[in-house]
Amino acid sequence: MHRISRWCALVSLVPVLLCGCSSPEQPPPRPAVSSSLADGGGTPAKRRPVTDADTEVREITAAGRSRSYRLHSSARPAEGAGRPLLLVLHGKGGSAERMERYSGLNEAADAVGVAVAYLEGLSAGWSASPRPTALRPNPAADVDFAHAVIEELSHTADIDPEHVYVAGFSEGGAMALRLAAERPDWFAAAASVAGQLAGPPAPVRPAGPIPVLSIYGDADPLRPIEGLAGAPARPSEIGKEPPTPTRSTAETVAAFRRAGGATRHRHEDLPADTPADGTSVGRDTWTNPGTGLRVVSVIVHGGGHTWPGGEFRTSTRTVGVTSRQLSAADTVLDFLVNSRR
């Protein structure tokens, strides 16, 4: 990461989906690695071994709350080198454990030497909007949590602070986009699957250039690719947190294109490499001709509110089709580690 000195289990059957946030017009000051957070403080993680020899559950205090995350770090850095770190945010109603188990990110990360921290959301969700809710009265808490994890691992896990990434699914994807928009100096690149930026009355405005990948199904029945202008017709189905209005996927991508000066465009229709499943994949890439920064939009035609190539147990009637023409895990890792500003 430039960024500090020193991408769920799927949604539940009736999920509360994505939201975003407003962000400052200018990039915030680069945070210093320290023993405490600027807002609320952070304390060193407690380590609790788990069954998987390559994953441990850690606990940390951030913004006055006890939080936890799962650290997978089987890949070892070369002598004297730090390893890249990927923060992963599960979808609403999911968990860090299920995101790790079913996304395929561990295998993809191991192949390129990246450590993965799967963050656990409060009440199985995220403050992807700056507006408080009954379950999340402090909208800054998850931003502070991400910062605390990066600080902790920068000190204790041989993490290279210049190569910290963030990715997420569904509401976790929206939270990853919020972090990328508000704190582009913390991350080398970001990726979102089935996530969009919040729209009015609190639209996200990226504060600076950052490479971003968006993967989205154009047959998403829960959070349409055109965005969501308001809450669904039956608020009783969505509990304490109605969905936040979001911009379309195209508008989400355009916001990061503008911030990154990515003007050179290329479109590709990707060849099918598995048996036909009713989906196909198109990819649009915008590149900054001066810096090489890329903003990429992958559209899964016929795909639902799903993690392509993943093993999540889901109902097609509820979330739509999970494409097998694309591995979200491999696509995310390939984009992140090959990104530049």
RODO-2510 file (C-alpha; in nm, 4 decimals, decimal comma):
residues 341
     n   res          X          Y          Z
     1     m     0,0000     0,0000     0,0000
     2     h     0,1229     0,3585    -0,0505
     3     r    -0,0842     0,3800     0,1923
     4     i     0,0091     0,3026     0,5438
     5     s     0,3525     0,3826     0,6315
     6     r     0,5368     0,1293     0,8007
     7     w    -1,2946    -0,9330    -0,1701
     8     c    -1,8674    -1,4114     0,1564
     9     a    -2,0663    -1,6412     0,2215
    10     l    -2,3521    -1,5568     0,0037
    11     v    -2,6420    -1,3486     0,1069
    12     s    -2,9238    -1,5065     0,3065
    13     l    -3,2463    -1,5954     0,1264
    14     v    -3,3891    -1,2505     0,1806
    15     p    -3,0727    -1,0420     0,1991
    16     v    -3,0149    -0,6825     0,2730
    17     l    -2,7828    -0,5666     0,0051
    18     l    -2,5273    -0,3221    -0,0883
    19     c    -2,4599     0,0288     0,0127
    20     g    -2,1818     0,2790    -0,0245
    21     c    -2,0867     0,6108     0,1148
    22     s    -1,9859     0,9636     0,0560
    23     s    -1,6167     1,0194     0,0576
    24     p    -1,4013     1,3281     0,0759
    25     e    -1,3139     1,5184    -0,2376
    26     q    -0,9418     1,5161    -0,1545
    27     p    -0,7429     1,2102    -0,0478
    28     p    -0,7130     1,1886     0,3298
    29     p    -0,3742     1,2137     0,4952
    30     r    -0,1659     0,9028     0,4785
    31     p    -0,2117     0,7252     0,8117
    32     a     0,0947     0,6339     1,0075
    33     v     0,1435     0,2876     1,1461
    34     s     0,1161     0,3213     1,5194
    35     s     0,0098     0,1309     1,8258
    36     s    -0,3385     0,2817     1,8161
    37     l    -0,5979     0,3987     1,5673
    38     a    -0,6732     0,7606     1,5100
    39     d    -1,0384     0,6968     1,5994
    40     g    -1,1013     0,4659     1,8891
    41     g    -0,7686     0,2937     1,9079
    42     g    -0,6533    -0,0551     1,8217
    43     t    -0,4849    -0,3190     2,0312
    44     p    -0,2649    -0,6092     1,9218
    45     a    -0,4488    -0,9198     1,8081
    46     k    -0,5015    -1,2228     2,0288
    47     r    -0,4290    -1,5415     1,8362
    48     r    -0,6575    -1,8445     1,8611
    49     p    -0,5458    -2,1543     1,6637
    50     v    -0,8012    -2,3230     1,4377
    51     t    -0,8121    -2,6621     1,2674
    52     d    -0,6722    -2,5467     0,9332
    53     a    -0,2970    -2,5318     0,9862
    54     d    -0,2666    -2,2419     0,7429
    55     t    -0,5440    -2,0293     0,8963
    56     e    -0,5745    -1,8739     1,2389
    57     v    -0,8474    -1,6640     1,3948
    58     r    -0,7284    -1,3376     1,5419
    59     e    -0,9065    -1,0942     1,7680
    60     i    -0,8363    -0,7238     1,7732
    61     t    -0,9885    -0,4151     1,9301
    62     a    -1,0798    -0,1374     1,6877
    63     a    -1,2876     0,1732     1,7577
    64     g    -1,3619     0,0369     2,1033
    65     r    -1,5076    -0,2922     1,9746
    66     s    -1,3703    -0,6442     1,9818
    67     r    -1,3415    -0,7661     1,6216
    68     s    -1,2063    -1,0809     1,4619
    69     y    -1,0611    -1,1964     1,1328
    70     r    -0,9202    -1,5148     0,9809
    71     l    -0,5626    -1,4973     0,8555
    72     h    -0,4541    -1,7420     0,5856
    73     s    -0,0844    -1,7168     0,5134
    74     s     0,0654    -2,0434     0,3929
    75     a     0,2717    -1,8667     0,1291
    76     r     0,6082    -1,7543     0,2636
    77     p     0,7852    -1,4434     0,1341
    78     a     1,1360    -1,4543    -0,0037
    79     e     1,4153    -1,3783     0,2390
    80     g     1,3983    -1,0132     0,3364
    81     a     1,0777    -0,9470     0,1425
    82     g     0,7315    -0,8749     0,2734
    83     r     0,4316    -1,0566     0,1346
    84     p     0,1289    -0,8858    -0,0210
    85     l    -0,1923    -0,8821     0,1843
    86     l    -0,5532    -0,9092     0,0667
    87     l    -0,8382    -0,8000     0,2948
    88     v    -1,1599    -0,9895     0,2086
    89     l    -1,5108    -0,8809     0,3125
    90     h    -1,7952    -1,1351     0,3087
    91     g    -2,1499    -1,0601     0,1942
    92     k    -2,4384    -0,9614     0,4188
    93     g    -2,5615    -1,2561     0,6202
    94     g    -2,2347    -1,4386     0,5554
    95     s    -1,9224    -1,4932     0,7589
    96     a    -1,5470    -1,4874     0,7257
    97     e    -1,5344    -1,8666     0,7661
    98     r    -1,7794    -1,9342     0,4833
    99     m    -1,6119    -1,6801     0,2586
   100     e    -1,2820    -1,8562     0,3102
   101     r    -1,4307    -2,2038     0,2680
   102     y    -1,6282    -2,1515    -0,0529
   103     s    -1,4739    -1,8626    -0,2482
   104     g    -1,1548    -2,0345    -0,3638
   105     l    -0,9485    -1,7321    -0,2646
   106     n    -0,7013    -1,9271    -0,0507
   107     e    -0,5883    -2,1398    -0,3429
   108     a    -0,5702    -1,8427    -0,5778
   109     a    -0,3755    -1,6379    -0,3233
   110     d    -0,1340    -1,9200    -0,2432
   111     a    -0,0489    -1,9477    -0,6123
   112     v     0,0764    -1,5883    -0,6180
   113     g     0,2175    -1,5630    -0,2654
   114     v    -0,0498    -1,3404    -0,1104
   115     a    -0,1653    -1,3591     0,2522
   116     v    -0,5424    -1,3255     0,3016
   117     a    -0,7270    -1,1713     0,5961
   118     y    -1,0999    -1,2519     0,5988
   119     l    -1,2647    -0,9850     0,8117
   120     e    -1,5766    -1,0605     1,0194
   121     g    -1,8575    -0,8070     0,9880
   122     l    -2,0600    -0,6840     1,2846
   123     s    -2,4050    -0,8469     1,2820
   124     a    -2,2931    -1,0271     0,9639
   125     g    -2,2705    -0,7057     0,7635
   126     w    -2,0800    -0,3861     0,6950
   127     s    -2,1096    -0,0097     0,7196
   128     a    -2,0859     0,0335     0,3461
   129     s    -2,2778     0,3594     0,3881
   130     p    -2,1731     0,6526     0,6079
   131     r    -2,5232     0,6741     0,7483
   132     p    -2,5752     0,4916     1,0794
   133     t    -2,8230     0,2065     1,1223
   134     a    -2,9679     0,0360     1,4279
   135     l    -2,7090    -0,2403     1,3968
   136     r    -2,4220    -0,0104     1,3001
   137     p    -2,4485     0,3208     1,4841
   138     n    -2,0843     0,4087     1,4093
   139     p    -2,0396     0,4112     1,0299
   140     a    -1,6642     0,4624     1,0656
   141     a    -1,6150     0,1439     1,2681
   142     d    -1,5433    -0,0839     0,9720
   143     v    -1,2998     0,1634     0,8198
   144     d    -1,1173     0,1687     1,1532
   145     f    -1,1282    -0,2127     1,1650
   146     a    -0,9618    -0,2434     0,8246
   147     h    -0,6958     0,0053     0,9314
   148     a    -0,6298    -0,1835     1,2543
   149     v    -0,5853    -0,5143     1,0702
   150     i    -0,3392    -0,3589     0,8270
   151     e    -0,1423    -0,2027     1,1112
   152     e    -0,1337    -0,5267     1,3076
   153     l    -0,0202    -0,7405     1,0157
   154     s     0,2324    -0,4829     0,8974
   155     h     0,4045    -0,5327     1,2333
   156     t     0,3534    -0,9055     1,2926
   157     a     0,3160    -1,0959     0,9651
   158     d     0,5866    -0,9742     0,7253
   159     i     0,3322    -0,7789     0,5219
   160     d     0,4539    -0,5452     0,2488
   161     p     0,2654    -0,2189     0,3156
   162     e     0,3065    -0,1161    -0,0486
   163     h     0,1013    -0,4167    -0,1639
   164     v    -0,2187    -0,4275     0,0403
   165     y    -0,5409    -0,5020    -0,1489
   166     v    -0,9111    -0,5126    -0,0617
   167     a    -1,1914    -0,7199    -0,2163
   168     g    -1,5437    -0,8236    -0,1252
   169     f    -1,8742    -0,9769    -0,2300
   170     s    -2,2209    -0,8178    -0,2301
   171     e    -2,2367    -0,5792     0,0673
   172     g    -1,8742    -0,6705     0,1303
   173     g    -1,8027    -0,5638    -0,2267
   174     a    -1,9729    -0,2330    -0,1573
   175     m    -1,7610    -0,1943     0,1559
   176     a    -1,4466    -0,2711    -0,0438
   177     l    -1,5470     0,0014    -0,2892
   178     r    -1,6073     0,2416    -0,0024
   179     l    -1,2613     0,1749     0,1343
   180     a    -1,1077     0,2160    -0,2109
   181     a    -1,2945     0,5420    -0,2637
   182     e    -1,2283     0,6959     0,0769
   183     r    -0,8782     0,5605     0,1343
   184     p    -0,7063     0,5078    -0,2005
   185     d    -0,3727     0,5711    -0,0325
   186     w    -0,4169     0,2612     0,1857
   187     f    -0,4519     0,0101    -0,0988
   188     a    -0,2596    -0,0837    -0,4110
   189     a    -0,5825    -0,2012    -0,5826
   190     a    -0,9402    -0,3111    -0,5071
   191     a    -1,1959    -0,5594    -0,6420
   192     s    -1,5702    -0,6036    -0,5983
   193     v    -1,8024    -0,8893    -0,6954
   194     a    -2,1751    -0,7979    -0,7047
   195     g    -2,1081    -0,4670    -0,5296
   196     q    -2,1951    -0,1095    -0,6300
   197     l    -2,1276     0,2371    -0,4942
   198     a    -2,4018     0,4151    -0,3035
   199     g    -2,6139     0,6638    -0,4912
   200     p    -2,7954     0,9748    -0,3698
   201     p    -2,8456     1,1020    -0,1096
   202     a    -2,4939     0,9916    -0,0135
   203     p    -2,3080     0,9122    -0,3360
   204     v    -1,9505     0,7932    -0,3191
   205     r    -1,6927     1,0110    -0,4892
   206     p    -1,3522     0,8449    -0,5133
   207     a    -1,0894     1,0606    -0,3481
   208     g    -0,8038     0,9622    -0,5754
   209     p    -0,6740     0,7187    -0,8354
   210     i    -0,6812     0,3464    -0,7589
   211     p    -0,6999     0,0388    -0,9844
   212     v    -1,0436    -0,1236    -0,9486
   213     l    -1,2015    -0,4443    -1,0789
   214     s    -1,5799    -0,4901    -1,0860
   215     i    -1,7416    -0,8290    -1,1579
   216     y    -2,1198    -0,8191    -1,2001
   217     g    -2,3992    -1,0417    -1,3290
   218     d    -2,6411    -0,8694    -1,5643
   219     a    -2,9249    -1,0990    -1,4470
   220     d    -2,8771    -1,0194    -1,0773
   221     p    -3,2287    -1,0418    -0,9252
   222     l    -3,1362    -0,8819    -0,5937
   223     r    -2,9224    -0,5820    -0,6759
   224     p    -2,9877    -0,5081    -1,0449
   225     i    -2,6965    -0,4096    -1,2634
   226     e    -2,8833    -0,0831    -1,3286
   227     g    -2,8590    -0,0012    -0,9575
   228     l    -3,1306     0,0314    -0,6973
   229     a    -3,3036     0,3655    -0,6578
   230     g    -3,4868     0,2787    -0,3360
   231     a    -3,5900     0,0094    -0,0910
   232     p    -3,7951    -0,2872    -0,2184
   233     a    -4,1723    -0,2962    -0,1888
   234     r    -4,1881    -0,5147     0,1244
   235     p    -3,9709    -0,3581     0,3953
   236     s    -4,0807    -0,6293     0,6398
   237     e    -3,8598    -0,8713     0,4483
   238     i    -3,5404    -0,6813     0,5072
   239     g    -3,5233    -0,6416     0,8810
   240     k    -3,3472    -0,3556     1,0511
   241     e    -3,1348    -0,2425     0,7585
   242     p    -3,3168    -0,1629     0,4348
   243     p    -3,0946    -0,1619     0,1285
   244     t    -2,9130     0,1603     0,0553
   245     p    -2,9779     0,3087    -0,2898
   246     t    -2,6918     0,2343    -0,5254
   247     r    -2,5641     0,3619    -0,8551
   248     s    -2,5542     0,1351    -1,1560
   249     t    -2,2525    -0,0830    -1,2160
   250     a    -2,1619     0,1334    -1,5172
   251     e    -2,1756     0,4487    -1,3052
   252     t    -1,9728     0,2804    -1,0319
   253     v    -1,6999     0,1896    -1,2783
   254     a    -1,7111     0,5350    -1,4388
   255     a    -1,6459     0,7037    -1,1035
   256     f    -1,3187     0,5141    -1,0626
   257     r    -1,2269     0,5628    -1,4294
   258     r    -1,2524     0,9386    -1,3889
   259     a    -1,0548     0,9366    -1,0649
   260     g    -0,7785     0,7329    -1,2257
   261     g    -0,7625     0,9110    -1,5612
   262     a    -0,8351     0,5786    -1,7331
   263     t    -0,9447     0,6823    -2,0825
   264     r    -0,8081     0,4214    -2,3240
   265     h    -1,0780     0,1556    -2,3746
   266     r    -1,0747    -0,2049    -2,4942
   267     h    -1,3632    -0,4562    -2,5041
   268     e    -1,3248    -0,8346    -2,5160
   269     d    -1,5728    -1,1212    -2,5252
   270     l    -1,4030    -1,3987    -2,3313
   271     p    -1,4136    -1,7492    -2,4814
   272     a    -1,6133    -2,0153    -2,2996
   273     d    -1,3875    -2,2801    -2,1488
   274     t    -1,6432    -2,4940    -1,9630
   275     p    -1,9687    -2,6634    -2,0711
   276     a    -2,2464    -2,4201    -2,1553
   277     d    -2,4291    -2,2978    -1,8445
   278     g    -2,6325    -2,0145    -1,9914
   279     t    -2,3726    -1,7495    -1,9133
   280     s    -2,1012    -1,5706    -2,1061
   281     v    -1,8430    -1,3132    -2,0070
   282     g    -1,7468    -0,9747    -2,1451
   283     r    -1,4624    -0,7579    -2,0210
   284     d    -1,4089    -0,3841    -2,0632
   285     t    -1,0740    -0,2372    -1,9668
   286     w    -0,9931     0,1316    -1,9334
   287     t    -0,6283     0,2281    -1,8961
   288     n    -0,4537     0,5499    -1,8026
   289     p    -0,2143     0,5893    -2,0979
   290     g     0,0432     0,7658    -1,8835
   291     t     0,0538     0,5542    -1,5682
   292     g    -0,0872     0,2189    -1,6769
   293     l    -0,3589     0,2305    -1,4088
   294     r    -0,6507     0,0046    -1,5096
   295     v    -1,0191     0,0027    -1,4237
   296     v    -1,1859    -0,3202    -1,5378
   297     s    -1,5535    -0,4147    -1,5652
   298     v    -1,6323    -0,7847    -1,6092
   299     i    -1,9972    -0,8487    -1,6974
   300     v    -2,1299    -1,2025    -1,6565
   301     h    -2,4152    -1,2189    -1,9066
   302     g    -2,6898    -1,4322    -1,7550
   303     g    -2,5138    -1,4369    -1,4181
   304     g    -2,6888    -1,3700    -1,0897
   305     h    -2,6008    -1,2253    -0,7506
   306     t    -2,3278    -1,4829    -0,7113
   307     w    -1,9540    -1,5464    -0,6866
   308     p    -1,8584    -1,6944    -1,0270
   309     g    -1,6837    -2,0279    -0,9981
   310     g    -1,7458    -2,0449    -0,6235
   311     e    -1,8861    -2,3311    -0,4197
   312     f    -2,1403    -2,1405    -0,2121
   313     r    -2,4615    -2,3348    -0,1456
   314     t    -2,7276    -2,1093    -0,2923
   315     s    -3,0769    -2,1171    -0,4395
   316     t    -3,0812    -2,0301    -0,8091
   317     r    -3,4419    -1,9148    -0,7686
   318     t    -3,3264    -1,6585    -0,5133
   319     v    -2,9892    -1,5345    -0,6347
   320     g    -2,9710    -1,6447    -0,9972
   321     v    -2,7143    -1,8489    -1,1862
   322     t    -2,3567    -1,9021    -1,0691
   323     s    -2,1430    -1,8889    -1,3815
   324     r    -1,8753    -2,1526    -1,4395
   325     q    -1,7257    -1,9589    -1,7299
   326     l    -1,5172    -1,7521    -1,4896
   327     s    -1,3340    -1,8010    -1,1622
   328     a    -1,3920    -1,4889    -0,9559
   329     a    -1,1101    -1,5906    -0,7218
   330     d    -0,8499    -1,6272    -0,9965
   331     t    -0,9719    -1,3154    -1,1772
   332     v    -0,9547    -1,1051    -0,8619
   333     l    -0,6043    -1,2196    -0,7648
   334     d    -0,4695    -1,1832    -1,1181
   335     f    -0,6002    -0,8278    -1,1399
   336     l    -0,4759    -0,7215    -0,7984
   337     v    -0,1205    -0,8493    -0,8198
   338     n    -0,0734    -0,7149    -1,1734
   339     s    -0,2125    -0,3683    -1,1051
   340     r    -0,0119    -0,0501    -1,1082
   341     r    -0,0820     0,3166    -1,0700
***
